[in-house]
Amino acid sequence: MAWNEPGKPGDKDPWGQRRKPGAGGPDIDRIVKDIQQKFAGLFGGLFGGGGRGGDSHASGFGFGLILVVALMIWLATGFYVVNQGERGVVLRFGKETQITDAGLRWHLPFPLESVEKVNVEKVSTIEIGYRSNPRTGGKSKVPKEALMLTEDENIIDIEFAVQYKIKDAAQYLFNVRDPETTIAQATESAVREVVGKSTLDFALTEGRDQVSRSSRELLQQILDRYNTGVHIVTVETQKAQPPDEVKPAFDDAVKAREDEQRLINEAEAYANDVIPRARGGAARLIQEAEGYKSSVIARADGDARRFSQIANEYVKAPAVTRERLYIETMEQVLSSTTTIFIDQKAGNNLIYLPLDKLVPMGEAAGAVPYVPPLTEADATAAGAARNGAASRGRTDLRSRGATP
Amino acid sequence: MNQNKLLALLGIVLLVLITVKSAVYTVDEREKVIIVRFGQVLRYDDGPGLHFKTPFLDEARYFDSRILTLDSDPQPFLTKEKKYVVVDSFVKWRIEDALKYYLTVGGQETDARRRLEQVVNSGLRDEFGKREVKTVISADRNKIMQILTEYTDREARKFGIVVTDVRIQRVDLPEEVSQSVYQRMKAERSRIANELRAQGAEAAEKIRANAERQRQVLLAEAYGKAERVRGEGDARATALYGQAYGRAPEFYSLYRSLGAYKESFRSKEDILIVDPSSDFFRYMKKPTR
């Protein structure tokens, strides 16, 4: 029973003189008796004999007292405390006899028994490829450990943290000399074996987890083969990257991947801009054509109807209508232009026409701009009219609106 | 008198203690022991615990019974393709037969280590010489370790030693080779980078070209359709005109010409020089025909 076990204050003090029988825990009287019985044969009554052999009762008594006190002190050296999470391994003459849990314990004092304590709860860490400094919290690199070869003969820069605890105290103590170094060696060997079976790209990217897992398994196998009594909790990949020497090139390759995507995106943006615009342009062309078609037909229809109606009336009185139309037109033409009337038969004299006076009336305002702001249709209509009314070119038809 | 007795008693006790100390020996869980009397091995297989021997004559010699490590320095080995690799290995071994161990290596751990190292080294040299770097690193790594473990174990048993494991801890390339590996890795990456960028440019160009083609096709098709539509319009208009005008072609000429005259001369800037003999002016000379 642990001497610090809660709830029983009366039992707490292991040095308490009066203990209830059967209360458990170390009872010095009983233990002393035990020992005397246990080792009666071994020591052949050496102490007892010594005590009885004294001639003088007084000196014998004094000697005996000293012996008893010495014996008590000697026995007291057998007490030991096993902390929570620890196991005490008791060795009798070097042979393992028992494993004790947390609490105040007692073993036969030196040189009969000894105890070795092992913490089985504590999780220890081994670092491969780096060492963290517990005081500053910083990390320092160990390139010799961190750089390893991959299957494709590349070199990877990888760091691992291994966490382990002791699962079997006796195995841990007795089976391997220097277990910590052994774990470190085995870790490095296991990790390198696993990394050596992976390609660089795999270990760098999607394989990180798998590398950790396989390393853990392999490491546990190795340590079990040595019976180290160690349980590997985790093997964690801290860092996996290309070595510093080639890192810029790797980063550039990553950037290139981005560039590739960027170029494609830009082109797609361009396409997304151009095609709808083209569709819009195409729609405009067609709409314009449709508009043209409708307007041309509508005009033609109008023109044709108008003509037909006049023609109908014309048939009824052709001569008069002709005459009327002619006179009306001439009237309109002559009245709206500068008309010069010359009777050529009056004489053969040269007539002086101040054309330069007449024409500049138009030029003064600038010949071209002054041409009354005609539309294209008007202009072509005028041209067509000069070329002869019979002309039925497309342009002619298109300028139908300009005709009376 | 009492004092003398006491002294004598103490002397006896001391003597007994010394004798007992010499007659008793303990074997730890971590130890093996050999009992030697005048150079002659008496016993060698005592388990842990308390044991007795003849005092003063017998001598106990202790060996470590735990797994021990031989971690030799990294050494260069030639591979099949005559490349050097630096190999760091370790051997886990244990004294199995204390007697043999005592007899063959005199119980000297350094001696045992030296022998093991020789065996492992020659084994490594053999196995690496048969393989290429790539195989050594990945495929056959485990196999080499197995072969070496078996081989070393076989050899070591002659010294009473059991080899638990021979493991290759590191296989590294020599520094100058590492540099060339870095160069190669760099070149490889820049090849990949170039490839990626070129692929990007390729894809981008394709997308652009495709877009432009689509634009061109769209516009051309639209143009085609537009012209067709215009043509339809023109044709329809022509038909309408033809139908209407065809009924009175003569009158159309007049009508249209007159319209054209009106259109042509309608501004004061236009100058008409007119001969009075024109039919229009016939009444200007005499009121009747």
Interface residues (C-beta under 8 A of the other chain):
Chain A: L46 G50 G53 D55 S56 S59 F63 L91 R92 F93 G94 K95 E96 P111 L147 M148 L149 T150 E151 D152 E153 N154 I155 A170 L173 F174 N175 V176 R177 D178 T181 T182 Q185 A186 E188 S189 R192 E193 G196 K197 L200 I222 R225 Y226 N227 P242 P243 E245 V246 A249 F250 D252 A253 K255 A256 R257 D259 E260 Q261 R262 L263 I264 E266 A267 E268 Y270 A271 V274 I275 R277 A278 R279 G281 A282 A283 L285 I286 E288 A289 E290 Y292 K293 S294 S295 V296 I297 R299 A300 D301 D303 A304 R305 F307 S308 I310 A311 Y314 V315 P318 R322 L325 Y326 I327 T329 M330 Q332 V333 L334 S336 T337 T338 T339 I340 F341 I342 D343 Q344 K345 L353 L358 V359 M361 G362 Y370 P372 D378 A381 A382 A384 A385 R386 A389 A390 R392 R394 L397 R398 R400 A402 T403 P404
Chain B: N2 K5 L6 L9 V13 V16 T26 V27 D28 E29 R30 E31 G47 P48 G49 L50 D64 R66 I67 L68 T69 D71 F90 K92 V133 K134 I137 S138 A139 R141 N142 T164 D165 R167 I168 Q169 R170 V171 D172 L173 S178 Q179 V181 Y182 M185 K186 R189 S190 I192 A193 N194 E195 L196 R197 Q199 G200 A201 A203 A204 E205 K206 I207 R208 N210 A211 E212 Q214 R215 Q216 L218 L219 E221 A222 Y223 K225 A226 E227 R228 V229 R230 E232 G233 D234 R236 A237 T238 L240 Y241 Q243 A244 Y245 R247 A248 F251 Y252 S253 L254 Y255 R256 S257 L258 G259 A260 Y261 K262 E263 S264 F265 R266 S267 K268 E269 D270 I271 L272 I273 V274 D275 P276 S277 F280
